[in-house]
Amino acid sequence: MVMGAIFMLGMAEALRVRQHVSVDIISGALSARTNAIIQVLGYLLLLPILVWLVWELSNYAYTAFQTKESSGRSAWSPVVWPLFSIWCLGFFMLALQISAELLKAISIIYGNMGRSDKT
């Protein structure tokens, strides 16, 4: 349960520091704008799925809290709502980070709009 929580909470940070697996041979051969377009398409496909996951996991965690659901997989049989809540939080943070990455990619596509050229 602890490793699952650590993994879920680390997803957004891994995206922020660019530690997810990528194919550098392909992305290195493309321009920054083309890479940004591909990223926008991927993020736009992934974001609705993450919003749905957050919604469903929050409902699942709330139901588990109300019913005091336990794992039933050991003699300890801990309640599972804390784990489901961590999963929900992890996917929520990933959705926020994907939103930030989406804005960065859109900024690259449109030539860093809003950037000040004054030095």
N, C-alpha and C positions, 0 to 999 in steps of 0.2 A: 504494500500500500504506500509506503514511503517513497519507494523508487518511482511508482506511478505518479505520485504527487510532484516529485522533483522534475520528472520528464515533462509533465503538463505545464508546470510553471516556467520551464526553461524554453518552451517553444518560441515565445515572442522575443525573448532576448537573443536566441540563436538567429532569428530572422533579422533583428536589428543590427547585429554584428556580422551578418552575411556568412554564417557558419552552416547553413543548410547545403545539401548536395546540389551542385549545379554542373552543367556540362560546359567547362571553360573553353574547350576547343571551338564549340559553336558560338558561344556568346562573345568570345574574343575576336572572332572573324567579322562580327556584325558591328555596325555603328552604334553609338550610345542611344541615338533616337530609335533605331530599330529594336534594340534590346528593351528600351522603355515601352515601346508599343506591345511587344510580346509580354512584358511584365503586366501591363495594364489589362490585357486580355485574360491572363491567368488569374490576376487578383479579382477581376470582375466575375470570373467563374467561381472562385473560391469563397468570396465574401458572403454571398447569400447562404451557402452551405454552412458557414461558420455561425451566421446569425441564427439559423434554424437549430444548429447544435446547441448553442448557448440557451436558446429558449427551451428546448426539450430537456436539457440537463438541469436547468433551474427548476422546471416542473418536477423532474424525477427526484432531485435533491430535496425539494420541499415535501413531496409525498413520503420520501424515506424518513424525513425528520418527523413528520406527523405520525407515521405508523411505527416509528422506532425500529425500522427494518434493520436486521443484522445480517452478516454475511453467511452464517451457518456453515462455514468451511473449516472451522477448527473448534477446539474446546473453548477458546476465548470468545468467538463469535461476536466481533465488534460491530457496533452500529456503522452503517455505511454512508450516512448523510454527510459526514465531513469529507470523505473521499469524493463523493459526487459534487460537493460544493467546490472542492479544489479543481476538479475537472472543468466545471462550469467557469470558474475564474480563469483558468489557463486558456480555455478557448476564447473567452471574452478579451483577455489581454492580447491574444493572437489576432483577433478581429480588429482591435484597435491598432496594432502594429501594421497589419496589412493595409488599413485605411491610410496610415502615415506613409507607407511605401507606395501606395497608389497615388497619393498626392505628389510625392517626389518624382515618380515616373511621369505623371502628367506635366509637371514642371519642366522636366527634360524635353518632353515632346514639343512643348510650346516655347522652348528656348529660354527657360528660367525666367518667366514673366515675373515682374515685381522686383527683379534684381537691380540694385543700384550700381551704375557704372562709374559713379564718382569715387575718386580715391582721396 
